[in-house]
């Protein structure tokens, strides 16, 4: 970014444009990347007009723009690898409207999903997509994030009705509709969802809300292997129980969680299954079917969490799994897969992935949203252990190939960002030219979040 560009930005935004070193450093990393790639400047946007004018100035002066909200991305999406402007929308954080009867809310992109849930809960509603971190809704849409609730309610893509998007040519478009369904025209909304800010900047979202479940229970059951646990998950999904959440945590991660949370869960591959029903009697019937099914599948230890406090503790432990492993091995660097495969292939793929880790003597734990075939292998090792990291990257690559061969994907919910660009051609080789055409259409000079998604 040259001096003229900085002066133009300063003239438009004044003190909301920062070049202070601590601010630049904070906007040069995310949860995935220890190396800092600072931008030349950070703009704290207060309005949609701020975003539009920033893109206009970028077009005039030729500097790159990387969107940023809370920095919780896991694949380097917010890292400004070519410098330029980090466009921080975290202060665009208003819930603009809540329509309880329409089961929807309209929000600015810096609103986090816990913030939205605090405001809609008094209406008996909630937004079900929960990626774990205090993620912003704009960032979640940009990566098509999901989480533990996706098995029942779908991903962010499934829960966004309408977007407003600022484009590089200075226009703002509406994509989608506030109606629950539409068949009018091309589906531009879903072009921008998952695009990681490479095609436009989301300035407003209308999202779906859902009624809070009335009666809820969480079942925990252990199995001898991750493959056996995954096989049970497939059976649960086939039994029409419609679980709210269906999670797998292996024995290594349970050990880390116990140490981190002070819990005493049995250290074995475990399914955590949340069930809900409109009445207490219906819940007991569903629970009985689930318990019988798990026992038939070889569950070794089974218990339930019924109170709201007990359930919250269970899911807090699940959401802290990543940090629990970090705390158990301080100083270790980490790497996580984000594979997703067709559900019927999940047990075999998980079993093969475990065998690959064991054969290479790698420290690796398995967690996953196994009700929809999505799982993460969390690798860790000292950062200077070159031999181990070479083995990790080899096994990681083999796992991606395994998932693709099964008809799956290299990324179920984290996105591509910086780190998975090399896999995109393998997964979408016959359509990569179409993706490049879309990029050229919306961002002909390649200024929006450069270096992301496309290899």
C-alpha positions in Angstrom: 0.0 0.0 0.0 1.5 3.3 -1.0 1.5 6.7 0.8 -1.3 8.1 -1.4 -3.6 5.2 -0.5 -2.9 5.6 3.2 -3.6 9.3 2.9 -6.8 8.7 1.1 -8.0 6.2 3.7 -6.9 8.6 6.5 -8.8 11.5 5.0 -12.0 9.4 4.8 -11.9 7.5 8.1 -9.7 9.6 10.4 -8.9 7.8 13.7 -10.9 4.7 12.7 -7.9 3.8 10.5 -5.1 2.3 12.6 -1.4 1.7 11.7 -0.4 1.0 15.3 1.9 -2.0 15.5 -0.2 -4.0 18.1 -3.4 -3.5 16.0 -1.6 -4.7 12.9 -0.2 -7.7 14.6 -3.6 -8.7 16.0 -5.0 -8.6 12.5 -2.2 -10.6 11.0 -3.1 -14.0 12.5 -6.0 -16.3 13.3 -6.4 -19.5 15.3 -4.5 -21.5 12.8 -1.3 -19.7 12.0 1.5 -18.7 14.5 3.3 -16.6 11.9 2.1 -13.0 11.7 1.4 -11.4 8.3 0.3 -7.9 9.3 -1.6 -5.6 7.0 -0.5 -2.1 6.2 -3.5 -0.6 8.0 -6.7 -1.7 9.8 -10.0 0.0 9.3 -12.7 -0.4 11.9 -15.9 0.0 9.9 -19.0 1.5 11.5 -21.4 1.3 8.6 -22.1 -0.3 5.3 -21.0 3.0 3.7 -17.6 2.6 5.3 -17.3 -0.8 3.7 -18.4 0.4 0.3 -16.0 3.4 0.4 -13.1 1.2 1.5 -13.7 -1.1 -1.6 -14.0 2.0 -3.8 -10.6 3.3 -2.5 -9.1 -0.1 -2.9 -10.2 -0.2 -6.6 -8.8 3.3 -7.1 -5.4 2.7 -5.5 -5.0 -1.0 -6.2 -4.5 -2.3 -2.6 -5.8 -5.6 -1.3 -8.6 -5.9 1.2 -9.0 -8.7 3.7 -12.2 -8.9 5.9 -11.8 -9.5 9.6 -14.3 -9.8 12.5 -13.2 -11.8 15.5 -10.2 -13.7 14.0 -11.5 -17.2 14.9 -10.9 -18.7 11.4 -9.0 -22.0 11.3 -7.6 -22.0 7.8 -6.0 -18.6 7.6 -8.9 -16.8 6.0 -8.4 -13.5 7.8 -4.6 -13.3 7.3 -3.7 -10.5 4.9 -0.8 -12.4 3.2 -0.3 -9.5 0.7 -0.7 -6.7 3.2 -3.0 -4.0 2.3 -6.1 -3.2 4.3 -7.6 -5.4 7.0 -11.3 -4.4 7.0 -12.6 -5.1 10.5 -16.4 -5.3 10.8 -16.5 -6.3 14.4 -18.1 -3.0 15.3 -20.9 -3.7 12.8 -22.5 -5.7 15.6 -26.2 -4.7 15.9 -29.1 -7.1 15.8 -31.3 -5.0 13.5 -34.6 -6.8 13.9 -36.1 -9.9 15.4 -39.3 -11.3 13.9 -40.5 -14.1 16.3 -43.5 -15.0 14.2 -41.3 -15.2 11.1 -38.6 -17.2 12.9 -35.9 -14.9 11.6 -33.6 -12.1 12.6 -31.6 -9.5 10.6 -28.1 -8.8 11.8 -24.9 -7.0 11.0 -21.9 -9.2 10.1 -20.0 -8.5 13.4 -22.8 -10.0 15.6 -21.6 -13.3 17.1 -23.9 -16.3 17.4 -23.9 -16.3 21.2 -24.9 -12.6 21.1 -27.8 -13.3 18.8 -28.9 -16.2 21.0 -28.9 -14.1 24.1 -31.3 -11.7 22.4 -33.7 -14.2 20.8 -33.9 -16.6 23.8 -36.6 -14.6 25.5 -38.8 -15.2 22.5 -38.3 -19.0 22.9 -36.0 -19.1 19.9 -32.4 -19.8 19.0 -29.9 -19.8 16.2 -28.6 -23.4 16.0 -25.2 -23.1 14.2 -22.5 -23.3 16.9 -18.9 -23.6 15.6 -17.5 -23.4 19.1 -15.5 -20.1 19.0 -17.3 -16.8 19.6 -17.6 -16.6 15.8 -19.3 -13.7 14.0 -22.2 -14.4 11.7 -20.5 -12.7 8.8 -17.5 -14.9 9.3 -19.6 -18.0 9.7 -21.4 -17.3 6.4 -18.1 -16.6 4.7 -16.8 -20.0 5.6 -20.1 -21.8 5.7 -19.3 -22.8 9.2 -21.3 -25.4 11.1 -20.8 -27.3 14.4 -22.5 -29.7 16.7 -26.1 -28.6 15.6 -25.6 -29.2 11.9 -26.8 -32.8 12.1 -30.3 -31.5 13.0 -30.4 -27.9 11.6 -27.9 -27.8 8.9 -24.9 -25.5 8.2 -24.8 -21.7 8.1 -25.7 -22.0 4.4 -28.9 -23.7 5.4 -29.8 -21.0 7.9 -29.2 -17.8 6.0 -32.2 -16.4 4.1 -30.8 -13.2 2.7 -27.5 -11.2 2.4 -26.5 -7.7 1.6 -23.1 -7.8 -0.1 -20.7 -4.9 -1.0 -18.9 -5.5 -4.3 -15.6 -4.2 -5.6 -17.4 -2.0 -8.2 -19.0 0.1 -5.4 -22.4 -1.4 -5.5 -24.4 -3.3 -2.8 -26.6 -6.1 -3.8 -29.3 -8.1 -2.1 -28.9 -11.9 -2.5 -31.6 -14.3 -1.5 -35.0 -13.5 0.0 -36.6 -13.2 3.5 -39.1 -15.8 2.4 -38.4 -19.3 3.5 -38.2 -20.4 -0.1 -37.7 -18.9 -3.6 -37.2 -20.3 -7.1 -36.6 -16.9 -8.7 -33.4 -16.5 -10.6 -29.9 -17.6 -10.0 -29.0 -18.4 -6.4 -26.5 -15.6 -5.8 -26.8 -15.9 -2.0 -25.0 -19.3 -2.0 -22.3 -18.0 -4.3 -21.2 -15.6 -1.5 -21.7 -18.1 1.4 -18.5 -20.1 1.7 -16.6 -17.7 -0.6 -14.4 -16.5 2.3 -14.7 -12.8 1.4 -13.0 -13.4 -2.0 -16.1 -12.2 -4.1 -17.6 -9.5 -1.9 -18.0 -8.3 1.7 -21.2 -9.3 3.6 -22.7 -6.3 5.3 -26.0 -7.7 6.5 -27.6 -11.1 7.0 -31.1 -12.4 7.6 -31.0 -15.7 9.4 -33.4 -18.4 10.4 -34.4 -18.9 14.0 -35.8 -22.1 15.5 -37.9 -22.9 18.5 -36.0 -23.9 21.6 -36.4 -27.7 22.2 -38.8 -28.3 25.1 -37.5 -31.5 26.6 -33.8 -32.6 26.2 -31.5 -35.3 27.3 -27.8 -36.1 26.4 -26.7 -39.8 26.2 -23.1 -40.6 26.6 -21.9 -44.1 25.6 -18.4 -45.6 25.2 -17.2 -48.1 22.6 -14.0 -50.2 22.1 -13.0 -48.4 18.9 -13.7 -45.2 17.0 -14.9 -47.4 14.2 -17.5 -49.1 16.4 -18.6 -45.7 17.7 -19.0 -44.4 14.1 -21.0 -47.5 13.1 -23.4 -46.8 16.0 -23.7 -43.2 14.8 -24.8 -44.4 11.4 -27.4 -46.7 13.1 -28.7 -43.7 15.2 -29.2 -41.6 12.1 -31.0 -44.5 10.4 -33.4 -44.9 13.3 -35.3 -41.6 12.6 -34.4 -40.3 16.1 -33.4 -36.9 14.6 -30.7 -36.2 17.2 -30.1 -32.5 18.0 -26.4 -33.3 18.2 -24.3 -36.5 17.6 -20.6 -36.2 18.5 -17.7 -38.5 18.7 -14.7 -38.0 21.0 -11.9 -40.6 21.2 -10.0 -41.7 24.2 -7.1 -39.4 23.8 -9.3 -36.3 23.6 -11.4 -37.5 26.6 -8.2 -37.7 28.6 -7.3 -34.2 27.6 -10.8 -33.0 28.4 -10.7 -34.6 31.8 -7.4 -32.9 32.6 -8.7 -29.5 31.4 -12.2 -29.6 32.8 -11.6 -31.6 35.9 -14.1 -34.2 34.8 -13.9 -38.0 35.1 -15.4 -39.3 31.9 -14.4 -42.9 31.0 -11.4 -42.6 28.7 -12.7 -44.5 25.7 -14.2 -43.6 22.3 -17.4 -41.9 23.2 -20.6 -40.9 21.4 -22.5 -37.9 22.9 -26.1 -37.9 21.6 -28.5 -35.1 22.3 -32.2 -36.0 21.9 -35.2 -33.6 22.1 -39.0 -34.0 22.0 -42.0 -31.8 22.5 -43.2 -33.7 25.6 -41.6 -35.6 28.4 -43.3 -38.9 27.4 -42.1 -38.6 23.8 -38.6 -37.9 25.0 -38.6 -41.1 27.2 -39.8 -43.1 24.2 -37.0 -41.7 22.0 -34.4 -42.2 24.7 -35.5 -45.9 25.2 -35.0 -46.6 21.5 -31.6 -44.8 21.5 -30.4 -46.7 24.5 -31.4 -50.1 23.1 -29.8 -49.3 19.8 -26.5 -48.2 21.4 -26.4 -51.4 23.6 -27.0 -53.5 20.5 -24.1 -51.7 18.8 -21.8 -52.7 21.6 -21.8 -49.7 24.0 -19.8 -50.5 27.1 -20.8 -47.7 29.4 -23.9 -45.5 29.1 -25.3 -42.7 31.1 -27.4 -39.6 30.6 -27.3 -35.8 31.4 -30.8 -34.4 32.0 -30.7 -31.1 33.7 -29.7 -27.9 31.9 -26.6 -27.6 34.0 -25.5 -31.1 33.3 -26.0 -30.8 29.6 -24.2 -27.4 29.5 -21.2 -29.0 31.2 -21.1 -31.8 28.6 -21.2 -29.5 25.7 -18.7 -27.1 27.3 -16.3 -30.0 27.4 -16.9 -30.8 23.8 -16.4 -27.2 22.7 -13.2 -27.0 24.7 -11.7 -30.1 23.1 -9.2 -28.1 20.9 -8.0 -26.0 23.8 -7.9 -29.0 26.1 -5.4 -30.7 23.9 -3.3 -27.5 23.7 -3.3 -27.2 27.5 -2.2 -30.8 27.9 0.8 -30.3 25.5 1.9 -26.7 26.0 4.4 -25.5 23.4 3.2 -28.1 20.8 2.2 -26.9 17.4 -1.2 -28.2 16.1 -2.8 -29.2 12.9 -6.4 -30.4 12.4 -8.1 -32.1 9.5 -11.7 -31.2 8.6 -12.8 -34.2 6.5 -16.4 -35.1 5.6 -17.5 -38.3 3.9 -20.8 -39.9 3.0 -22.2 -41.3 6.2 -22.2 -44.9 5.1 -18.4 -44.6 4.4 -17.6 -43.0 7.8 -16.8 -46.1 9.9 -14.3 -47.5 7.4 -12.7 -44.1 6.7 -12.3 -43.4 10.4 -10.9 -46.9 11.0 -8.4 -46.4 8.2 -7.4 -43.0 9.5 -6.8 -44.4 12.9 -4.7 -47.2 11.5 -2.6 -44.6 9.6 -1.9 -42.6 12.7 -1.0 -45.6 14.7 1.3 -47.0 12.0 3.2 -43.7 11.9 3.3 -43.5 15.8 1.7 -40.1 15.7 0.0 -38.3 18.6 -3.5 -37.7 17.2 -7.0 -37.5 18.6 -10.3 -37.9 16.8 -13.4 -35.7 17.3 -16.3 -35.2 15.0 -19.8 -34.3 14.1 -20.3 -37.8 13.0 -24.0 -37.6 12.4 -23.2 -35.9 9.2 -19.9 -37.6 8.4 -17.6 -34.8 9.5 -14.6 -35.5 11.6 -11.4 -33.8 12.7 -8.0 -35.5 13.5 -6.0 -33.2 15.8 -2.3 -33.7 15.3 0.3 -32.1 17.6 4.1 -32.2 18.1 6.9 -29.9 19.1 7.3 -27.3 16.4 11.0 -28.1 15.8 10.4 -31.9 15.5 10.9 -32.0 11.7 10.7 -35.8 11.3 7.3 -35.9 13.2 5.9 -33.0 11.2 6.9 -34.7 7.9 5.1 -37.8 9.0 2.0 -35.7 10.1 1.8 -34.0 6.7 2.2 -37.3 4.9 -0.6 -38.9 6.9 -2.7 -35.8 6.6 -2.4 -35.9 2.8 -3.2 -39.6 2.8 -6.4 -38.9 4.8 -7.5 -36.3 2.4 -7.0 -38.7 -0.5 -9.0 -41.3 1.5 -11.9 -38.9 2.0 -11.9 -37.8 -1.6 -11.8 -41.5 -2.8 -14.9 -42.1 -0.6 -16.8 -39.3 -2.3 -16.1 -36.8 0.4 -14.4 -33.4 0.8 -11.2 -31.9 2.2 -13.2 -29.4 4.3 -16.6 -30.0 5.9 -16.8 -26.7 7.8 -13.5 -24.8 8.3 -13.2 -23.7 4.7 -10.2 -23.7 2.4 -8.4 -20.4 3.2 -4.6 -20.6 2.9 -4.0 -24.2 4.0 -6.2 -26.4 1.8 -5.8 -24.6 -1.6 -3.6 -27.5 -2.7 -6.5 -29.9 -2.4 -9.0 -27.9 -4.3 -7.8 -29.0 -7.7 -8.0 -32.7 -6.6 -11.6 -32.2 -5.3 -12.9 -29.8 -8.0 -10.5 -30.1 -10.9 -13.2 -30.2 -13.6 -15.0 -27.1 -12.2 -12.0 -25.0 -11.1 -12.1 -22.9 -14.3 -15.7 -22.0 -13.4 -14.6 -20.8 -9.9 -11.9 -18.8 -11.4 -14.4 -17.2 -13.8 -16.6 -16.2 -10.8 -13.6 -14.7 -9.1 -12.7 -12.7 -12.3 -16.3 -11.5 -12.6 -16.7 -10.1 -9.1 -13.0 -9.2 -8.5 -11.2 -8.7 -11.8 -8.1 -7.3 -10.2 -7.8 -9.9 -7.5 -7.9 -7.4 -4.6 -10.5 -9.2 -2.3 -8.8 -11.5 0.2 -6.0 -12.6 -2.2 -4.3 -15.9 -1.8 -7.4 -17.7 -0.4 -9.3 -20.6 -1.8 -8.1 -20.8 -5.4 -4.7 -22.5 -6.0 
